[in-house]
Amino acid sequence: MQSYAHLFAPYRLGPLSLPNRIALAPMTRTSAEPSGLANDRMVRYYTRFAEGGFGLLITEGAYPDLAHSQAYENQPGIADEEQAASWRPVVEAVHRAGGRIICQLMHAGALVQYNRFVREAIAPSAVKPKGRQLEEHGGSGEFAVPREMTREEIDAVISGFAAAARRAKQVGFDGVEVHAANGYLLDQFLSEGINLRTDEYGGPAANRVRLTVQVLEAIRHAADRTSSSACAFPRAR
Ligand SMILES: Cc1cc2nc3c(=O)[nH]c(=O)nc-3n(C[C@H](O)[C@H](O)[C@H](O)COP(=O)(O)O)c2cc1C
């Protein structure tokens, strides 16, 4: 272990004090209830990592709103109070085992394979994703051509992320992570060739990163305004 002298040393991540530097990467598992509720299976999955000594767990990507953000069948959401409450046993079990847990928020954008709420996909521009959908995720065949998002829909996505972060804080998560990679909505905005917009969300890099920055700012604002005695979001623990 001498090559990894710091691996088991405590680490300060913003306001969080972590017992070590071992973290679980976010991994989509699609093991939630069809309604998007977290369940006992997920409690057992996450608790095992905390009991095994992982200092920080990042959850699988959870969808933040009851509109276009769901990507997969049996993906968990944190899009309303009921879904948020279903995460509480996960969070509490991880905390009891000495771990910290952050909720990853993920919006599918064009990369939707199954969505209970709407039939169409939205994206920065009407560019069809490459590849084929997987039946195990509830999809089949080629991806649909998404519809270019209106400014109102962009605003709704920002609000959706912020509201989901507020719920995450209220049920005791130690923070949230925004999924802005791997081809999902925020990555679609970041990517030349997929983002063909001519407004202030398209074109130069400063425009393409705008939505991600606005999502982060809205989350920061929502978290600062959320009071919860049970939650350590803004405080050290
Ligand atoms: C089955 C599977 C599901 C994944 N789901 C997510 C996810 O929900 N969110 C995310 O940010 N990354 C996701 N990833 C990416 C992983 O977190 C990780 O970044 C990737 O596997 C690369 O890790 P490595 O560099 O250690 O190999 C997933 C990866 C796999 C294999």
PDBQT file of the ligand as one rigid body, heavy atoms in Angstrom, charges set to zero:
ROOT
HETATM    1  C1  LIG A 301     -22.897  -0.009 -16.471  1.00  0.00    +0.000 C 
HETATM    2  C2  LIG A 301     -22.356   1.387 -16.352  1.00  0.00    +0.000 A 
HETATM    3  C3  LIG A 301     -23.227   2.397 -15.980  1.00  0.00    +0.000 A 
HETATM    4  C4  LIG A 301     -22.758   3.719 -15.858  1.00  0.00    +0.000 A 
HETATM    5  N1  LIG A 301     -23.609   4.695 -15.449  1.00  0.00    +0.000 NA
HETATM    6  C5  LIG A 301     -23.142   5.948 -15.240  1.00  0.00    +0.000 A 
HETATM    7  C6  LIG A 301     -23.983   6.949 -14.706  1.00  0.00    +0.000 A 
HETATM    8  O1  LIG A 301     -25.162   6.735 -14.377  1.00  0.00    +0.000 OA
HETATM    9  N2  LIG A 301     -23.445   8.175 -14.536  1.00  0.00    +0.000 N 
HETATM   10  C7  LIG A 301     -22.134   8.466 -14.873  1.00  0.00    +0.000 A 
HETATM   11  O2  LIG A 301     -21.693   9.605 -14.700  1.00  0.00    +0.000 OA
HETATM   12  N3  LIG A 301     -21.330   7.522 -15.357  1.00  0.00    +0.000 NA
HETATM   13  C8  LIG A 301     -21.781   6.278 -15.543  1.00  0.00    +0.000 A 
HETATM   14  N4  LIG A 301     -20.938   5.304 -15.997  1.00  0.00    +0.000 N 
HETATM   15  C9  LIG A 301     -19.524   5.629 -16.199  1.00  0.00    +0.000 C 
HETATM   16  C10 LIG A 301     -18.711   5.229 -14.969  1.00  0.00    +0.000 C 
HETATM   17  O3  LIG A 301     -19.082   5.978 -13.832  1.00  0.00    +0.000 OA
HETATM   18  C11 LIG A 301     -17.199   5.468 -15.195  1.00  0.00    +0.000 C 
HETATM   19  O4  LIG A 301     -16.967   6.822 -15.420  1.00  0.00    +0.000 OA
HETATM   20  C12 LIG A 301     -16.706   4.711 -16.377  1.00  0.00    +0.000 C 
HETATM   21  O5  LIG A 301     -17.047   3.361 -16.233  1.00  0.00    +0.000 OA
HETATM   22  C13 LIG A 301     -15.175   4.856 -16.517  1.00  0.00    +0.000 C 
HETATM   23  O6  LIG A 301     -14.540   4.454 -15.344  1.00  0.00    +0.000 OA
HETATM   24  P1  LIG A 301     -13.039   3.957 -15.370  1.00  0.00    +0.000 P 
HETATM   25  O7  LIG A 301     -12.254   5.096 -15.951  1.00  0.00    +0.000 OA
HETATM   26  O8  LIG A 301     -12.682   3.683 -13.934  1.00  0.00    +0.000 OA
HETATM   27  O9  LIG A 301     -13.034   2.746 -16.214  1.00  0.00    +0.000 OA
HETATM   28  C14 LIG A 301     -21.389   4.008 -16.130  1.00  0.00    +0.000 A 
HETATM   29  C15 LIG A 301     -20.530   2.962 -16.497  1.00  0.00    +0.000 A 
HETATM   30  C16 LIG A 301     -21.003   1.696 -16.605  1.00  0.00    +0.000 A 
HETATM   31  C17 LIG A 301     -20.035   0.599 -16.991  1.00  0.00    +0.000 C 
ENDROOT
TORSDOF 0
